[in-house]
Amino acid sequence: GSDGVPRFHYVSAGVNTVHGVTAAEVMKDASMILNQLAPEQLPDFLAKSEESRARMSDFDYDARYLGPKGTWRWLRFHSRPRQREVGAPVCDGIATDITEIKEREQALELFRTLLDRANDSIFVLEPETGHILDANEHAYASRGYTREEILQLTAMDIAPNMSAAQYTEYSDAARREGRFMLESVHRRKDGSTFPVEVNRTPV
């Protein structure tokens, strides 16, 4: 509002499902929603919301909130300020529950951490071309590359004795058998080579 106190001029009925309060209650007292946000995020949330309104720029923010069932969940706020003919600007926005997205992101981060701590080299290869789609830290560091560099390569670049035709043959064998193992030679960035045992598994 013009007095600096946040107010909602319109709230959809869905607020009851997400926050456990009615639209009328929230329009009367915005703190019924704001106080559900994580205390450590609320000051930053309010400051950036006000900055968005002052600059007439979009506001995007992911915040944790305590849901009506007493569990912490995630909301993604998006709003855009709009200048009225009379009075201070208002913001048209939407809040979307993204708890499942955040949980998947956290699971992927944990999976990435576990991969990077592995003592084996792990590559994710494009089945048809052999392009390296992903690699754990051991895979690229032990070959003298950065992650960005190795993602520009193919399996044939690091296995100089393997042709594209052989790569296709090995891919077909892995698909048929569920797993394919072979002994090979890999080449580091500096040109030196070393023996490896490759275990290919289709996913």
Solvent accessible surface area in square Angstrom, and as a share of the most:
residue,aa,sasa,rsa
1,G,28,0.27
2,S,112,0.73
3,D,90,0.46
4,G,59,0.57
5,V,82,0.47
6,P,58,0.36
7,R,126,0.46
8,F,72,0.30
9,H,125,0.56
10,Y,170,0.65
11,V,21,0.12
12,S,58,0.38
13,A,87,0.67
14,G,40,0.38
15,V,10,0.06
16,N,74,0.38
17,T,114,0.66
18,V,43,0.25
19,H,12,0.05
20,G,41,0.40
21,V,17,0.10
22,T,62,0.36
23,A,21,0.16
24,A,70,0.55
25,E,72,0.32
26,V,0,0.00
27,M,76,0.34
28,K,183,0.78
29,D,63,0.33
30,A,8,0.06
31,S,39,0.25
32,M,66,0.30
33,I,13,0.07
34,L,18,0.09
35,N,110,0.56
36,Q,33,0.15
37,L,4,0.02
38,A,0,0.00
39,P,99,0.62
40,E,122,0.55
41,Q,33,0.15
42,L,37,0.18
43,P,90,0.56
44,D,56,0.29
45,F,16,0.07
46,L,65,0.32
47,A,61,0.47
48,K,95,0.40
49,S,37,0.24
50,E,90,0.40
51,E,79,0.36
52,S,5,0.04
53,R,50,0.18
54,A,81,0.63
55,R,175,0.64
56,M,86,0.39
57,S,48,0.31
58,D,62,0.32
59,F,14,0.06
60,D,94,0.49
61,Y,26,0.10
62,D,40,0.21
63,A,0,0.00
64,R,69,0.25
65,Y,3,0.01
66,L,72,0.36
67,G,6,0.06
68,P,77,0.48
69,K,185,0.78
70,G,51,0.49
71,T,76,0.44
72,W,110,0.39
73,R,72,0.26
74,W,51,0.18
75,L,1,0.00
76,R,92,0.34
77,F,28,0.12
78,H,68,0.30
79,S,16,0.11
80,R,145,0.53
81,P,12,0.07
82,R,120,0.44
83,Q,108,0.48
84,R,89,0.33
85,E,182,0.81
86,V,129,0.74
87,G,48,0.46
88,A,32,0.25
89,P,29,0.18
90,V,19,0.11
91,C,55,0.33
92,D,73,0.38
93,G,58,0.55
94,I,117,0.59
95,A,46,0.35
96,T,65,0.38
97,D,48,0.25
98,I,6,0.03
99,T,6,0.04
100,E,89,0.40
101,I,66,0.33
102,K,33,0.14
103,E,98,0.44
104,R,146,0.53
105,E,71,0.32
106,Q,96,0.43
107,A,58,0.45
108,L,120,0.60
109,E,115,0.52
110,L,110,0.55
111,F,114,0.47
112,R,63,0.23
113,T,51,0.30
114,L,104,0.52
115,L,32,0.16
116,D,40,0.21
117,R,184,0.67
118,A,33,0.25
119,N,134,0.69
120,D,102,0.53
121,S,37,0.24
122,I,61,0.31
123,F,46,0.19
124,V,64,0.37
125,L,46,0.23
126,E,48,0.22
127,P,68,0.42
128,E,121,0.54
129,T,79,0.46
130,G,0,0.00
131,H,66,0.29
132,I,1,0.00
133,L,91,0.45
134,D,33,0.17
135,A,2,0.02
136,N,1,0.01
137,E,84,0.38
138,H,71,0.32
139,A,0,0.00
140,Y,37,0.14
141,A,57,0.44
142,S,44,0.28
143,R,7,0.02
144,G,48,0.46
145,Y,37,0.14
146,T,69,0.40
147,R,84,0.31
148,E,120,0.54
149,E,64,0.29
150,I,0,0.00
151,L,36,0.18
152,Q,137,0.61
153,L,34,0.17
154,T,36,0.21
155,A,6,0.05
156,M,43,0.19
157,D,57,0.30
158,I,5,0.03
159,A,4,0.03
160,P,47,0.30
161,N,109,0.56
162,M,32,0.14
163,S,53,0.34
164,A,64,0.49
165,A,77,0.60
166,Q,67,0.30
167,Y,3,0.01
168,T,64,0.37
169,E,106,0.48
170,Y,36,0.14
171,S,4,0.03
172,D,51,0.27
173,A,6,0.04
174,A,4,0.03
175,R,116,0.42
176,R,175,0.64
177,E,115,0.51
178,G,38,0.36
179,R,135,0.49
180,F,43,0.18
181,M,101,0.45
182,L,39,0.19
183,E,149,0.67
184,S,25,0.16
185,V,46,0.27
186,H,17,0.08
187,R,91,0.33
188,R,81,0.30
189,K,108,0.46
190,D,116,0.60
191,G,43,0.42
192,S,46,0.30
193,T,74,0.43
194,F,39,0.16
195,P,115,0.73
196,V,27,0.16
197,E,123,0.55
198,V,35,0.20
199,N,77,0.39
200,R,38,0.14
201,T,75,0.44
202,P,59,0.37
203,V,182,1.04
